[in-house]
Amino acid sequence: MTTRSILALCIVLAALGWVGLGSFTYHNPPQAWNRWIALAILWPTLVTTFVPLVYAAHLLLERRDGVLARAGRQGALAALFLTLCAWLRMIGALNWANAFLMVTLFVLTDVLLAARESK
């Protein structure tokens, strides 16, 4: 698949994911299983939302080699961060310290993976 078709597929899947997530949360009460299902829908929706955005940001910064793989990795990490924040908010454990530690962890993970990739 070409980069253009992958990005187009991401945009379509993101739109479908947001419609599905909105429909699911509108028609189902916030019970325990429904929260887990909503989180399971949220992560791939966020990934497919972030990949084209991060790809465009990398193109604006004039990075040309391996952009799609880097955008996929960074989109997945950002989606995981937001999904974990939503889960921590659901259980009442989200605070600034937890958010800062998670951001630090994900930034370090991305830096280490990028350093490994560049070798």
C-alpha positions as CSV (number, residue, x, y, z in Angstrom):
1,M,0.0,0.0,0.0
2,T,1.2,3.5,-0.7
3,T,1.5,6.2,2.0
4,R,-1.4,8.1,0.5
5,S,-3.8,5.1,0.7
6,I,-2.7,4.3,4.2
7,L,-3.4,7.9,5.3
8,A,-6.8,7.8,3.5
9,L,-7.7,4.6,5.2
10,C,-6.7,6.1,8.6
11,I,-9.0,9.1,8.0
12,V,-11.9,6.8,7.0
13,L,-11.3,4.5,10.0
14,A,-11.0,7.5,12.4
15,A,-14.3,8.9,11.2
16,L,-16.0,5.5,11.6
17,G,-14.4,5.0,15.0
18,W,-15.6,8.4,16.3
19,V,-19.1,7.7,15.0
20,G,-19.1,4.2,16.5
21,L,-17.7,5.5,19.9
22,G,-20.3,8.3,20.0
23,S,-23.1,5.9,19.1
24,F,-22.0,3.3,21.7
25,T,-21.7,5.8,24.5
26,Y,-25.0,7.4,23.6
27,H,-27.0,4.2,23.6
28,N,-25.3,2.3,26.5
29,P,-25.3,3.3,30.2
30,P,-21.8,3.8,31.8
31,Q,-21.5,0.4,33.5
32,A,-18.3,-1.5,34.2
33,W,-18.2,-3.6,31.0
34,N,-19.4,-0.7,28.8
35,R,-16.5,1.4,30.1
36,W,-14.0,-1.2,29.1
37,I,-15.6,-1.5,25.7
38,A,-15.5,2.3,25.2
39,L,-11.8,2.3,26.1
40,A,-11.2,-0.6,23.6
41,I,-12.9,1.5,20.9
42,L,-11.1,4.7,22.0
43,W,-7.6,3.5,21.4
44,P,-7.7,2.5,17.8
45,T,-9.9,5.5,17.0
46,L,-7.3,7.8,18.5
47,V,-4.4,6.0,16.7
48,T,-6.1,6.4,13.3
49,T,-6.8,10.0,14.2
50,F,-3.3,10.9,15.2
51,V,-1.4,9.1,12.4
52,P,-2.3,11.5,9.7
53,L,-1.8,14.5,12.0
54,V,1.6,13.4,13.1
55,Y,2.5,12.5,9.5
56,A,1.6,16.1,8.4
57,A,3.6,17.6,11.3
58,H,6.6,15.6,10.2
59,L,6.3,16.7,6.6
60,L,6.1,20.3,7.8
61,L,9.3,19.8,9.7
62,E,11.0,18.6,6.5
63,R,11.6,15.0,7.7
64,R,11.3,12.7,4.7
65,D,12.8,9.3,5.6
66,G,10.7,6.8,7.5
67,V,8.0,9.3,8.3
68,L,5.1,6.9,8.2
69,A,6.6,4.4,10.6
70,R,7.6,7.3,13.0
71,A,4.1,8.8,12.7
72,G,2.5,5.4,13.5
73,R,4.7,4.9,16.5
74,Q,4.1,8.4,17.9
75,G,0.4,8.3,17.1
76,A,0.1,5.0,18.9
77,L,2.0,6.4,22.0
78,A,-0.2,9.5,22.0
79,A,-3.3,7.4,21.8
80,L,-2.1,5.1,24.5
81,F,-1.4,8.1,26.7
82,L,-4.9,9.6,26.2
83,T,-6.6,6.2,26.7
84,L,-4.7,5.7,29.9
85,C,-5.7,9.2,31.0
86,A,-9.4,8.4,30.3
87,W,-9.1,5.1,32.3
88,L,-7.4,6.8,35.2
89,R,-10.1,9.5,35.1
90,M,-12.8,6.8,35.2
91,I,-11.4,5.3,38.3
92,G,-10.6,8.7,39.9
93,A,-6.9,8.3,39.9
94,L,-5.8,10.9,37.3
95,N,-3.8,13.8,38.7
96,W,-1.0,16.0,37.5
97,A,1.7,13.8,38.9
98,N,0.4,10.7,37.1
99,A,0.0,12.6,33.9
100,F,3.5,14.1,34.1
101,L,5.0,10.7,34.8
102,M,3.2,9.1,31.9
103,V,4.2,11.9,29.5
104,T,7.8,11.5,30.6
105,L,7.6,7.7,30.1
106,F,6.1,8.0,26.6
107,V,8.6,10.7,25.5
108,L,11.5,8.6,26.8
109,T,10.1,5.6,25.0
110,D,9.8,7.5,21.8
111,V,13.3,8.9,22.1
112,L,14.8,5.5,22.8
113,L,12.9,3.9,19.9
114,A,14.0,6.7,17.6
115,A,17.6,6.3,18.6
116,R,17.4,2.5,18.0
117,E,15.8,3.1,14.6
118,S,18.5,5.5,13.5
119,K,21.4,3.1,14.0
